[in-house]
Amino acid sequence: MEKPRFKSSRRRFLQGSTLAMGGLVLSTWLPPLIARSAAADAVAPGRLGEQSPTGYGAFVRVGHDGRVTVISPKIEMGQGTHTGIAMMVAEELEVSLDQVEVVDAPPNHKLYSDALLEFQGTGGSTATRVTWEPLRQAGATARILLIQAAALGWKVAPSQCHAENAVVFGPNGLRAGYGELVDAASALPVPTDVPLKKPEQFKLIGKPLQRVDTPNKVNGKTKFTIDLSVPDMQIASTLTCPVHGGTLRSVDDSAARKVPGVRDVVKLDNAVAVIASNYWACQQGLNALKIDWDLGANASINSAELEQALQDASSRDGVIAHKTGDISASLKSASSQFEAVYEQAFLSHSPLEPMTCVVHVRPDACDLWVGTQVPVFAQQTAAQVTGLAPETITVHNQLIGGAFGRRLDFDFITQAVAIAKQVSYPIKLIWSREEDMTHDMYRPHYVDRITAAFEGDKLLGWQHRIAGASVLARYAGSLPENGVDADAVEVAIEPLYAMDNLQVHYIREEPKAIPVSWWRGVGPLRSTYVLESFIDELAHNAKADPLEYRLKLMQGQPRAQAVLKMLAEKADWKTPLPAGQGRGLSVSAVFGSFVASMVELEMQGDKGVRIKRLVSVIDCGLVTNPTSVMAQIEGGTLFGLSAAFFNEILLEQGQVQQTNFHNYRQIRISEVPGVEVHLMPSLELPGGVGEAGTALIAPALVNALHAASGERVRRLPLTRAGYYIV
Amino acid sequence: MHTLSINGNEQQVDVPGDMPLLWVLRDVLGMTGTKFGCGIAQCGVCTVHLDGKAVRSCVLPISSAVGHEISTIEAIGETEVGQKVQASWLEHEVVQCGYCQSGQIMSAVALLEKQPDADDAAIDAAMAGNLCRCATYTRIRAAIKSVSQA
């Protein structure tokens, strides 16, 4: 299964990805990037009518009935982005949210590329950041044109008119609905000067409005990809070679074909698909197959070997990702040193909707109905597999039942198209949970070795070695010439803590037998875990309060200081706890936001952990929908907590050992308190939130565990050290 | 041929007796509100009611459902408690991706039908079998409590 080529050049892609993962640099980079984004450019030359294929018609259409359609460049996977984007347009267009319908943008890099990612995708917590200006501009442009059209018709000055609730009001009681004005407005030249509202003028933005997609998600009416049905469709399910890189030698499908309901058995290079009238029959058919796999070169690989390779790599120098001062000299002259090695496990995404895709391949065209974070890549892979031209492939994007980065990959789409190509009818491919978990693309296992130098109490700096697979290289095809994976080193190269000497090394060590990919939190998650664990160790070594120790070193970081101080207050940091209980902190600048989190827990016996409180503070700049921000921090925090406590993907004989939720368990409602979230009032540009809570929680958890038990865990998950939740 | 009573309607289905109720609902009857997540009763997204009790339809053979009253998310809003729970879910903005919420709501309704004044411990016990990967647990608990106190 080859991957489609990226349309944008690799260099641009890599630059984009670097920024997309968004640390501190974003606050300075954001405006110029948005100003030159393809999406923003596309706002200018358009027309307003329903049929307009380009222009701000790319984002906003107004129908003759006055209904507004917002074409969202970002897909909805639970993060609330459809609502946020609709609010931005509605705010400037002067319509209420219930007058707006949101649809997903078709694949079109030119119109819908993310200014930070530089391709059309939803990920990296960029959605609000990159749509904030162009989508409001699109709404404002449409409003200006509608007002101009009304004013021309009434022969009055536009300044005598205003818009409200999809109606233009003129002098002397004149009024016209948007629907009546569409044709006249479409004929007008597009204004070049489109002033936007000031925050104090917002009517919708900043209000906790009800999400547009949720009413049908409480009554079973929402159709996710797995729920779709098209005429003559059959269900398909696969068994893919249990070892990554292995292939299908042969299969005896005689028994499978006798299973009632089974219609076809289709062979792929590395998999067998059974197609049937229902999923149950597919599984019965798959169970009846006698498959001879060529397990390939990875069939002897075990986790221990991969981990040893990463451990070894963490002592090498790799390439230097960042250098300030002279850490080698500092380490030589230091009065003391402190070194720690941290490990993070391979992780599966395991969204509750497994990988699924509906596809119909015909001789001259192909339709894909699939929830994907990357519609253009979906289109390209279908074109490549079928040999059809991309413009003949129609992608119908769908609401997504959880992604967490998994649907930034399209391997399951490639597989679905390869199956559908061999039959004449549409199929809906549904992976079993076992297929989903054992054929994921995993968050890499990382080993970080970090050594600090001190002169007396003074932190001179540290040397930080990061060893792991490169997701960026896998996704983009290669790393830039300097060999640095900008995602893996993000946050690590810009710690919040002042030091004169900092050297960060990236040592690329690709594991055999296990493909890697983006996982909610990406680089900022991996580095925040290491830095916030390490700084906590330094504080304890110095017998200092972890809060005060951090604050003292956080010079020139007012927003980070502010969230940490607010957290300390909200979480009662200064209130002493009885023995056997403890609190842990973390603070970081991630995805253009500043976040601080606190875990309070109680030991029950040696290894039993009762989590008592979870508190987070976020400064994500101007907030579009505060409910969505809070919900993302609540859920993101528990998502990260679940992985940090329980999760690890292990290989034996090249095969993933975790197969379903009984041996890759997830946190349950009975095991955690609610998450208390506090928003820092802010007029800064919007920052990302979808991954922010996830990125902060693991270090707060291990720091709390240390405070309560005295034991420092440096390898995730906690279950490896025998801990369990009570 | 099996005769099922689903949301008060009799339905005839011609499927093997060991076919799980989930796939009869979804792939035979086209009722897709009930979801598939794990197939081994570990995640709860397939939760339906059998005579008012929350059960995992992914492991319930259709032959065992015959003669019992099956209720699904499609009709739960027709009950008083179901309607209240759905309204509370929206009021508390519980939903993120939404995929697990059919099952969450079915479990919550079964709990509140049996124990209208459910407290935290009862909520934990009744809802522990329903995973949410978006981890909307903070709001699920709040939404149930606001109905139980109503």
Chai-1 contact restraints between the chains, C-beta under 6 A:
chainA,res_idxA,chainB,res_idxB,connection_type,confidence,min_distance_angstrom,max_distance_angstrom,comment,restraint_id
A,M77,B,C97,contact,1.0,0.0,6.0,A-B,restraint_1
A,G78,B,Q96,contact,1.0,0.0,6.0,A-B,restraint_2
A,G78,B,C97,contact,1.0,0.0,6.0,A-B,restraint_3
A,G78,B,C134,contact,1.0,0.0,6.0,A-B,restraint_4
A,T214,B,V95,contact,1.0,0.0,6.0,A-B,restraint_5
A,K217,B,V95,contact,1.0,0.0,6.0,A-B,restraint_6
A,K217,B,G98,contact,1.0,0.0,6.0,A-B,restraint_7
A,K217,B,Q101,contact,1.0,0.0,6.0,A-B,restraint_8
A,V218,B,Q86,contact,1.0,0.0,6.0,A-B,restraint_9
A,V218,B,W89,contact,1.0,0.0,6.0,A-B,restraint_10
A,N219,B,G77,contact,1.0,0.0,6.0,A-B,restraint_11
A,G220,B,G33,contact,1.0,0.0,6.0,A-B,restraint_12
A,G220,B,I73,contact,1.0,0.0,6.0,A-B,restraint_13
A,G220,B,E74,contact,1.0,0.0,6.0,A-B,restraint_14
A,G220,B,S102,contact,1.0,0.0,6.0,A-B,restraint_15
A,T222,B,G98,contact,1.0,0.0,6.0,A-B,restraint_16
A,D227,B,T32,contact,1.0,0.0,6.0,A-B,restraint_17
A,N278,B,W23,contact,1.0,0.0,6.0,A-B,restraint_18
A,N278,B,D27,contact,1.0,0.0,6.0,A-B,restraint_19
A,Y279,B,W23,contact,1.0,0.0,6.0,A-B,restraint_20
A,Y279,B,D27,contact,1.0,0.0,6.0,A-B,restraint_21
A,W280,B,M19,contact,1.0,0.0,6.0,A-B,restraint_22
A,W280,B,W23,contact,1.0,0.0,6.0,A-B,restraint_23
A,P351,B,R133,contact,1.0,0.0,6.0,A-B,restraint_24
A,L352,B,G37,contact,1.0,0.0,6.0,A-B,restraint_25
A,L352,B,V45,contact,1.0,0.0,6.0,A-B,restraint_26
A,L352,B,Y99,contact,1.0,0.0,6.0,A-B,restraint_27
A,L352,B,C100,contact,1.0,0.0,6.0,A-B,restraint_28
A,L352,B,R133,contact,1.0,0.0,6.0,A-B,restraint_29
A,E353,B,Y99,contact,1.0,0.0,6.0,A-B,restraint_30
A,G401,B,C97,contact,1.0,0.0,6.0,A-B,restraint_31
A,G401,B,Y99,contact,1.0,0.0,6.0,A-B,restraint_32
A,G402,B,C97,contact,1.0,0.0,6.0,A-B,restraint_33
A,G402,B,Y99,contact,1.0,0.0,6.0,A-B,restraint_34
A,G402,B,R133,contact,1.0,0.0,6.0,A-B,restraint_35
A,R433,B,C38,contact,1.0,0.0,6.0,A-B,restraint_36
A,R433,B,G39,contact,1.0,0.0,6.0,A-B,restraint_37
A,T627,B,E93,contact,1.0,0.0,6.0,A-B,restraint_38
A,E634,B,T138,contact,1.0,0.0,6.0,A-B,restraint_39
A,G635,B,Q96,contact,1.0,0.0,6.0,A-B,restraint_40
A,G635,B,C134,contact,1.0,0.0,6.0,A-B,restraint_41
A,G635,B,A135,contact,1.0,0.0,6.0,A-B,restraint_42
A,G635,B,T136,contact,1.0,0.0,6.0,A-B,restraint_43
A,L638,B,A135,contact,1.0,0.0,6.0,A-B,restraint_44
A,F639,B,A135,contact,1.0,0.0,6.0,A-B,restraint_45
A,N660,B,C38,contact,1.0,0.0,6.0,A-B,restraint_46
A,N660,B,I40,contact,1.0,0.0,6.0,A-B,restraint_47
A,F661,B,C38,contact,1.0,0.0,6.0,A-B,restraint_48
A,F661,B,Q42,contact,1.0,0.0,6.0,A-B,restraint_49
A,F661,B,C43,contact,1.0,0.0,6.0,A-B,restraint_50
A,H662,B,Q42,contact,1.0,0.0,6.0,A-B,restraint_51
A,Q666,B,L131,contact,1.0,0.0,6.0,A-B,restraint_52
A,R668,B,A128,contact,1.0,0.0,6.0,A-B,restraint_53
A,I669,B,M127,contact,1.0,0.0,6.0,A-B,restraint_54
A,I669,B,Y137,contact,1.0,0.0,6.0,A-B,restraint_55
A,S670,B,D124,contact,1.0,0.0,6.0,A-B,restraint_56
A,S670,B,A128,contact,1.0,0.0,6.0,A-B,restraint_57
A,G674,B,T138,contact,1.0,0.0,6.0,A-B,restraint_58
A,V675,B,T138,contact,1.0,0.0,6.0,A-B,restraint_59
